[in-house]
Amino acid sequence: MNVSYRWLNEYIEVSDLTAREIAEQMTRGGIEIDVVESLNKGVTGVVVGYVVSKEKHPDADKLNVCQVDVGTGENLQIVCGARNVDAGQKVPVAVVGAKLPGDFKIKRAKLRGVESQGMICSAKELGLNDKLLPKDQQEGILVLPAETPIGQSIGITLGIDDEVLELDLTPNRSDCLSMLGVAYEIAALTGREVKLPNTSVMHSADQASDHISVSIEATELCSHYSARYIRGVKVAPSPQWLQNRLIAAGVRPINNVVDVTNYVMLEYGQPLHAFDAAKVAGGRIVVRQAKPGETLTTLDDQERKLEPQMLVIADAEKAIALAGVMGGANSEVTADTTDILLESARFDGSTVRKTSRQLGLRSESSARFEKEVDPGRVIAALNRAASLLEQCAEGHVTEGIVEAITKNIEPSVVQVALNKINQYLGTSLSKLEVEAIFLRLGFEGSLDENGVFTITVPTRRGEITRDVDLIEEVARLYGYDNIPTTSIEGSTTPGALTKPQAIRRDLRKRLTDSGLNEVISYSFTGPERTKLFPALTNGAVPVRLAMPMSEDRSVLRTSLLPQLLEMAVYNRNRKNENIAVFELGSVFHTEEEVLTHLPQEKHRFALLLTGNAVQAQWNRKAEAYNFYHAKGVVETIVNTLGISGSVRFEAAQPEGFHPGRTAAVLLHTEAGWTTIGYVGQLHPALQQQSDLPDTYVAELDLAPLYEYADFAIEYKTLPRYPAMERDIAVVVDTAVQAGRLLETASETAGELLESVRIFDVYAGEKLGAGKKSVALALVYRHAERTLTDEEVTELHSAVVTKIEQTFGAELRK
């Protein structure tokens, strides 16, 4: 909502306060003011001039030499190149010494040998937003109304000597979507009185009911519909003052009839609509729901297919408006209109919102109706608009208002105890102080002998329905800064992260420090994508959404990898080819085809690597991501959680993964070794389908990691005695996993084995088909003495023997 400072003075006297002071008080009172913007962008010395004559420039076909009266007693000679300049016009004139936006100074000049003593200005040159001007004023110089006084400052004429407050309203304060609502708010903050606009109407002799009738069929969706009939209007441009106020509010003037309805909407917060009465069949207005297959071309020239739940305004033959959203082109006010039917109504907010959203059609009207307009202003706004149409369009208002009412909305009556106010706020306000606050708010009420206020809340503040709402009003009017600070009483529990929260935070830091980027993807996906990795979904049935945004986002995800895959394709299509990302998110599992219970929400970790891990440099080649990069990230996770000794990797062939470059991740639990996820390369067919290079992924279930994570730190003394190293190379079947060799060596050697690692794997013709050589480096050490060579040789021989017996290995010489 944009609020003109000068317009605001019409309703409440604030001339002793600057716009910024008002903004400060409103912000402290709970309504944030984002910006206070000056409409004058640096214009000085520009006045209204009258073009006395226009002649062609002697040496330039596109220039004119004008004699302009600016009220100084003698005419100025100004050379102007605008096509629309003409004698008899009132125009803005920047005289010598004037300044225009951009610190552009006007000086005497000669154009093709002819002296020019100023400049006739366009809207853009004055810093105006020409998109908000009537279409006929968007090109060439700005032509002012004929009645504009010569010599008057252009700041007064165009209303640019003004400031605009931009309100950032929360949904509950829709009362401030109007100038009067803002005036009431300032009155409450400053203790001043609000001056209401003049709504008196001079009626003609005939009756409105002789021309129109109103009925409401959709009684649940419209509680009040009222109309006036105005004859003999002359459709023309609005007076300059009216255009200035609309432009300040960000609304483009159209004509005097439409502009009056927009003006009153901004003034009262009550949207209005004017129909060309000659186009309303039978003079009959029916508020009903749309018929199946019904269409309506709205004022934006778009044909809208209506749904039965939509509320429309219809005449005896057809729909003529979308209730609360936009009028129809078939009843539009045009230059030929003479009689109008003026509408003011209260429509159901949720119905207006659904219609607006379904049609993708937002308007100033729908924005107000969907937040529920004040039922007490329906008639007041109608009368105000009728009064302005008498003034601005020479209309003759017929006697009476034709209306239909299906529900009377009464002001809310709310009770609140004085001691409860003080208890909630930690204050010691007296009853007189609280009464004064309610009085400033314009709330009527009384206080009984038990200290309970009974407050009648005006309908303009429909959001106040409970005692805590009144307490909030007392708090903000008393001043949040004035509420004393009090210590918390009773026992308190210090806040802390849960173990899963702490783990996720630690993993995020560790992984981002490792060079990965975190992504947050949609929790919604398409049904086909849930079938990509069945080993990760455990047969879960996708949960369908009741109101999906699209078919591609119609079910809850059962795995994180499809979303990461979608993200990788999106980035690759935009030339972002090196991707290293992870996500910590939830998946949703259920076994029910028809959902009767909430699905299980499971925390998962997912990883995707594709492209180059190392970029090419002058001294090194590029290195693409491979399986071991992905496995290394998983190892980083288990090391961070302190469970590296309880995790192992085994070759696996789950669907969607590469059959020879994938491992299952197993965690040792009380039930034994349990698969908690997979790490590996995408299946080549899936890579090709997605147009991706070699891509490596992982997904782990976090629940067992939460349970078995161990953050205890073990400290060991530095070894005082030397270690002894032994190497062993054995030939085994290619199916034998190297990890099993490490486990066997560790179990056999026991505590004297400090470490064991694989430092070489070889396969070739010399070894024979189906064979490979695995070389292990073993380090032996005793914590309290030096090991003898005989001890190590004996222990090492036991390790070799165990490996030979277990895996049918042959010692490689």
Number of C-alpha atoms within 10 A of each C-alpha: 20 24 24 26 22 19 19 19 15 16 20 19 17 20 11 7 10 12 21 17 12 19 22 14 17 20 15 17 20 18 20 17 21 13 15 19 16 16 20 19 16 14 23 19 17 26 23 26 29 26 24 16 16 19 13 14 19 12 11 11 9 11 18 21 20 25 21 27 21 25 15 9 7 10 17 21 20 26 26 23 17 17 12 13 20 18 14 13 19 25 27 29 29 27 24 17 15 19 19 20 16 11 11 13 16 17 16 13 15 12 15 12 10 15 14 20 22 23 21 27 20 21 19 16 17 24 17 18 16 19 15 19 21 14 12 9 17 16 15 17 21 26 19 18 15 12 9 15 16 18 17 16 19 22 19 14 19 21 23 23 17 18 23 23 22 18 21 15 17 11 9 12 17 24 26 24 25 22 26 24 21 22 24 25 23 25 20 22 21 15 15 16 16 20 14 12 14 11 15 12 19 13 17 15 10 14 17 22 18 12 17 21 18 18 19 21 12 15 17 11 23 23 19 22 23 21 28 28 28 26 20 15 21 19 20 14 19 20 16 17 12 17 26 23 22 22 22 24 20 15 20 21 24 18 20 24 30 21 23 28 26 24 28 23 23 26 22 26 28 30 28 23 26 23 26 18 24 15 18 22 16 14 17 16 24 21 25 22 22 22 16 11 9 13 15 22 19 20 15 11 10 11 13 15 13 21 17 13 15 19 27 27 20 22 21 12 11 18 28 26 26 26 30 31 24 22 23 23 18 18 23 21 23 14 10 10 19 18 22 26 24 22 24 26 27 24 25 20 20 14 19 27 20 14 23 22 12 12 12 8 14 15 12 18 21 24 20 24 27 20 21 21 27 21 21 16 18 23 22 19 25 27 23 21 27 30 23 22 24 19 14 21 23 16 25 23 27 22 19 15 17 20 20 19 16 16 11 9 12 12 17 16 16 18 18 19 17 19 17 15 21 16 11 12 19 13 16 14 15 11 15 9 13 19 18 16 21 20 14 21 22 18 15 16 16 12 16 9 6 9 14 16 21 17 20 17 23 18 18 23 20 19 17 19 15 13 19 16 14 18 20 16 19 23 23 19 23 17 15 14 10 11 14 11 10 9 6 7 6 5 6 7 5 5 6 8 9 8 12 16 12 13 19 17 13 14 19 19 12 16 18 13 10 11 11 19 15 16 14 11 16 12 18 22 25 19 20 11 18 23 20 17 18 15 16 22 20 13 13 21 23 25 23 19 13 8 8 13 10 11 12 13 18 20 24 23 28 31 32 30 24 20 22 23 21 13 17 24 16 12 14 17 12 9 9 12 16 18 20 21 21 26 21 21 20 20 19 21 22 21 14 14 11 10 12 8 8 11 18 13 13 15 18 19 22 23 26 25 26 22 22 16 17 13 12 11 8 5 5 9 10 12 12 17 20 19 18 14 16 22 21 11 19 22 17 17 21 20 16 18 19 17 18 16 10 13 18 18 18 15 17 18 17 18 15 19 27 21 17 12 18 25 24 21 23 19 24 17 13 7 7 9 14 15 17 20 20 28 28 30 26 25 22 17 12 16 18 12 9 13 12 19 15 18 25 27 26 27 24 25 19 20 13 14 19 17 11 15 18 14 12 8 7 5 6 6 6 7 12 12 13 13 16 17 16 13 14 16 21 21 23 24 15 14 10 15 15 17 14 15 22 18 12 16 23 18 12 18 18 12 13 17 22 17 15 19 16 17 11 11 14 12 15 11 9 8 14 11 11 12 19 21 21 22 19 20 16 21 16 22 21 18 16 9 11 13 17 10 10 9 11 20 12 10 18 22 13 15 20 19 16 18 22 16 10 10 17 15 20 16 15 13 7
